[in-house]
């Protein structure tokens, strides 16, 4: 459940369901059509700083995600997405909202 104050300039760009350790859903925006997406756990991290998950949109790897906790202890994934059309990578947060997981992006 989303708690507390929402950050400014947040927009929903994806919805997911959790199936085992993998999140499956879609990512879409004004400039890109909805395509299936998966956030898949990394089986063997090479070091502690490496991502916990890889993000795939269709067949392409488009990002990475790290497990995080809020100050109040709520868990979420910090997701970085990149695309050749982006000026720079965008940061997102995958958060549980009721029965789904919602991917919010934030402009810094």
FIBA-338402 format. One record per residue: x, y, z of N, C-alpha, C in turn; residue number from 1; residue in one letter. Coordinates in steps of 0.001 Angstrom, whole numbers. Example, Ala and Ser with C-alpha at 12.3 -4.5 7.8 and 13.67 -1.06 7.14 Angstrom:
FIBA-338402
REC/13190/-5690/7800/12300/-4500/7800/13200/-3300/7800/1/A
REC/12850/-2250/7080/13670/-1060/7140/12900/30/7870/2/S
//
This chain:
FIBA-338402
REC/844/-1178/0/0/0/0/885/1236/0/1/X
REC/560/2208/-827/1314/3456/-852/963/4238/401/2/X
REC/1984/4670/1131/1764/5412/2361/2467/6741/2291/3/X
REC/2053/7625/3168/2755/8890/3292/2509/9835/2135/4/X
REC/3364/10809/2061/3244/11877/1080/3798/11424/-265/5/X
REC/3092/11704/-1329/3584/11407/-2675/4546/12485/-3116/6/X
REC/5550/12082/-3879/6519/13046/-4384/5936/13763/-5590/7/X
REC/6371/15003/-5799/5913/15786/-6949/6376/15173/-8248/8/X
REC/5625/15401/-9314/5984/14988/-10663/6097/13481/-10829/9/X
REC/5277/12729/-10139/5292/11282/-10300/4202/10880/-11275/10/X
REC/4510/9929/-12119/3534/9418/-13057/3627/7916/-13140/11/X
REC/2496/7282/-13320/2462/5830/-13459/2813/5462/-14886/12/X
REC/3821/4603/-15067/4181/4152/-16405/4131/2637/-16534/13/X
REC/3717/1945/-15478/3624/498/-15580/2836/-109/-14446/14/X
REC/2270/-1274/-14722/1597/-2064/-13691/2081/-3501/-13821/15/X
REC/2236/-4150/-12679/2825/-5490/-12638/2093/-6377/-11643/16/X
REC/2219/-7672/-11859/1815/-8705/-10912/3077/-9464/-10558/17/X
REC/3150/-9963/-9326/4320/-10725/-8919/4017/-12206/-9106/18/X
REC/4932/-12900/-9779/4805/-14337/-10021/6102/-14982/-9552/19/X
REC/6080/-15551/-8346/7320/-16037/-7750/8192/-14843/-7416/20/X
REC/9419/-14808/-7930/10305/-13675/-7707/10302/-12674/-8836/21/X
REC/9548/-12962/-9912/9527/-12116/-11110/8264/-11257/-11125/22/X
REC/8428/-10014/-11568/7295/-9110/-11754/6986/-9087/-13251/23/X
REC/5715/-9301/-13613/5313/-9298/-15016/4198/-8288/-15219/24/X
REC/4309/-7502/-16302/3297/-6495/-16587/3592/-5757/-17864/25/X
REC/3283/-4467/-17866/3532/-3621/-19037/4144/-2304/-18596/26/X
REC/4957/-1739/-19491/5476/-378/-19330/5007/397/-20546/27/X
REC/4431/1586/-20302/3983/2438/-21408/4083/3897/-21002/28/X
REC/4121/4755/-22012/4125/6197/-21769/3482/6883/-22968/29/X
REC/3456/8185/-22954/2866/8934/-24061/3603/8639/-25364/30/X
REC/4919/8473/-25274/5720/8290/-26482/6009/6832/-26836/31/X
REC/5594/5882/-25996/5834/4477/-26335/4610/3636/-25998/32/X
REC/4288/2743/-26905/3130/1869/-26742/3371/880/-25603/33/X
REC/2296/335/-25084/2396/-672/-24030/3027/-1938/-24590/34/X
REC/4076/-2384/-23942/4723/-3643/-24301/4902/-4468/-23042/35/X
REC/4829/-5787/-23189/5068/-6633/-22015/6444/-6339/-21424/36/X
REC/6518/-6376/-20103/7773/-6128/-19407/7910/-7124/-18266/37/X
REC/9168/-7441/-17950/9464/-8345/-16842/10596/-7749/-16018/38/X
REC/10482/-7871/-14722/11558/-7484/-13810/11985/-8792/-13155/39/X
REC/13173/-9251/-13550/13630/-10609/-13251/14778/-10571/-12250/40/X
REC/14716/-11390/-11186/15812/-11387/-10218/17129/-11856/-10848/41/X
REC/18217/-11231/-10410/19561/-11641/-10826/19925/-12856/-9978/42/X
REC/20328/-13930/-10627/20618/-15173/-9911/21930/-15114/-9141/43/X
REC/22940/-14483/-9698/24253/-14443/-9059/24850/-13042/-9240/44/X
REC/24742/-12221/-8189/25275/-10859/-8248/26802/-10906/-8142/45/X
REC/27514/-10202/-9047/28977/-10218/-8989/29549/-9449/-7795/46/X
REC/28771/-8491/-7252/29213/-7734/-6070/27991/-7106/-5405/47/X
REC/28190/-6532/-4227/27068/-5983/-3444/26392/-4795/-4116/48/X
REC/27093/-4072/-4975/26534/-2903/-5651/25744/-3265/-6912/49/X
REC/25879/-4476/-7384/25209/-4907/-8619/23698/-4917/-8414/50/X
REC/22928/-4745/-9502/21461/-4753/-9382/20937/-6092/-8872/51/X
REC/19804/-6006/-8169/19113/-7209/-7709/18234/-7798/-8800/52/X
REC/17838/-6969/-9778/16944/-7372/-10864/17413/-6760/-12176/53/X
REC/17032/-7389/-13278/17186/-6828/-14626/15781/-6597/-15167/54/X
REC/15619/-5529/-15949/14315/-5164/-16502/14339/-5423/-18001/55/X
REC/13334/-6149/-18486/13207/-6457/-19909/11869/-5937/-20404/56/X
REC/11893/-5273/-21543/10671/-4810/-22209/10651/-5498/-23551/57/X
REC/9661/-6356/-23745/9712/-7234/-24901/10915/-8133/-24724/58/X
REC/11789/-8192/-25717/12994/-9028/-25629/14246/-8244/-25239/59/X
REC/14133/-6924/-25105/15305/-6078/-24844/15469/-5772/-23363/60/X
REC/16720/-5785/-22902/17012/-5339/-21548/16994/-3812/-21548/61/X
REC/16170/-3230/-20682/16003/-1772/-20671/16333/-1140/-19327/62/X
REC/16761/-1947/-18364/17067/-1344/-17073/17478/-2342/-16023/63/X
REC/17587/-1817/-14809/17992/-2604/-13655/17236/-2091/-12432/64/X
REC/17192/-2919/-11374/16470/-2529/-10162/17204/-3033/-8922/65/X
REC/17060/-2251/-7845/17680/-2573/-6567/16608/-2604/-5488/66/X
REC/16708/-3543/-4558/15795/-3614/-3409/16102/-2458/-2459/67/X
REC/15033/-1797/-1979/15176/-679/-1050/14068/-745/-3/68/X
REC/14231/57/1060/13211/212/2102/13024/1692/2386/69/X
REC/11782/2068/2675/11510/3432/3124/11922/3558/4590/70/X
REC/11928/4760/5103/12246/4967/6525/11278/4219/7429/71/X
REC/10035/4065/6957/9038/3359/7777/9089/1844/7582/72/X
REC/10012/1361/6734/10183/-81/6577/9465/-703/5394/73/X
REC/8722/95/4613/8051/-448/3429/9095/-779/2366/74/X
REC/8925/-1917/1718/9865/-2348/678/9395/-1873/-697/75/X
REC/10368/-1562/-1565/10090/-1191/-2946/11318/-1499/-3777/76/X
REC/11190/-1384/-5101/12338/-1516/-5991/12650/-153/-6586/77/X
REC/13907/238/-6533/14389/1431/-7214/14809/970/-8606/78/X
REC/14117/1467/-9634/14308/995/-11005/14910/2116/-11839/79/X
REC/15951/1790/-12595/16524/2717/-13565/16226/2177/-14951/80/X
REC/15581/2993/-15783/15263/2607/-17157/16043/3496/-18114/81/X
REC/16472/2915/-19235/17181/3697/-20242/16698/3272/-21619/82/X
REC/16772/4198/-22543/16325/3980/-23915/17092/4971/-24783/83/X
REC/17441/4605/-26016/18140/5557/-26878/17374/6871/-27093/84/X
REC/16057/6838/-26941/15257/8050/-27132/15310/8978/-25914/85/X
REC/15784/8495/-24760/15854/9316/-23552/17108/10179/-23588/86/X
REC/17013/11388/-23062/18191/12242/-22919/19149/11642/-21885/87/X
REC/18579/10994/-20876/19359/10307/-19843/18441/9285/-19182/88/X
REC/18995/8325/-18452/18152/7312/-17799/17144/7959/-16847/89/X
REC/16016/7276/-16642/15024/7770/-15687/14976/6837/-14485/90/X
REC/14640/7411/-13336/14505/6637/-12105/13032/6413/-11825/91/X
REC/12724/5209/-11403/11349/4836/-11090/11330/4096/-9762/92/X
REC/10126/3920/-9262/9921/3171/-8027/8791/2185/-8264/93/X
REC/9062/907/-8030/8029/-126/-8126/7510/-369/-6719/94/X
REC/6235/-49/-6507/5618/-65/-5188/4342/-885/-5217/95/X
REC/4094/-1611/-4152/2839/-2368/-4061/1695/-1411/-3773/96/X
REC/643/-1515/-4588/-576/-736/-4404/-1729/-1730/-4472/97/X
REC/-2305/-2020/-3319/-3344/-3039/-3185/-2802/-4376/-3677/98/X
REC/-3395/-4970/-4704/-2959/-6290/-5175/-1921/-6229/-6287/99/X
REC/-1677/-5048/-6834/-741/-4884/-7944/547/-4212/-7478/100/X
REC/1492/-4139/-8379/2705/-3353/-8199/2691/-2290/-9283/101/X
REC/2930/-1049/-8894/2836/76/-9820/4216/705/-9971/102/X
REC/4585/993/-11230/5858/1618/-11525/5623/3114/-11724/103/X
REC/6175/3923/-10799/6077/5379/-10849/7419/5931/-11302/104/X
REC/7404/6925/-12182/8653/7583/-12564/8685/8962/-11930/105/X
REC/9896/9477/-11745/10085/10769/-11122/11061/11591/-11944/106/X
REC/10690/12815/-12232/11626/13730/-12892/12394/14454/-11788/107/X
REC/13704/14459/-11908/14520/15119/-10884/14814/16543/-11243/108/X
//
